[in-house]
Amino acid sequence: MTEPQQHAIRVIACLTLLHGRAPELGELAEVLGISKPGAVHRLHWLEKKGLCSSSGRALTQLGLMSALGLAPP
């Protein structure tokens, strides 16, 4: 997993914890400091790696473990 992908996983986990829901695309893009298309691209690769759901913003169990540093990179 690349450093930007690791950062995105941590941001998704933190925003989910703070708001009690998966972040909206605009929220995620703003916090990551990237465009919405850039956020979509990043989410696409996280999904391909099994780290987030097909909806794109909810972490899978593997994604949450990665955010917590409990899964191999």
HELIX and SHEET records of a PDB file:
HELIX    1   1 GLU A    3  HIS A   19  1                                  17    
HELIX    2   2 LEU A   25  LEU A   32  1                                   8    
HELIX    3   3 LYS A   36  LYS A   48  1                                  13    
HELIX    4   4 GLN A   61  ALA A   67  1                                   7    
END                                                                             
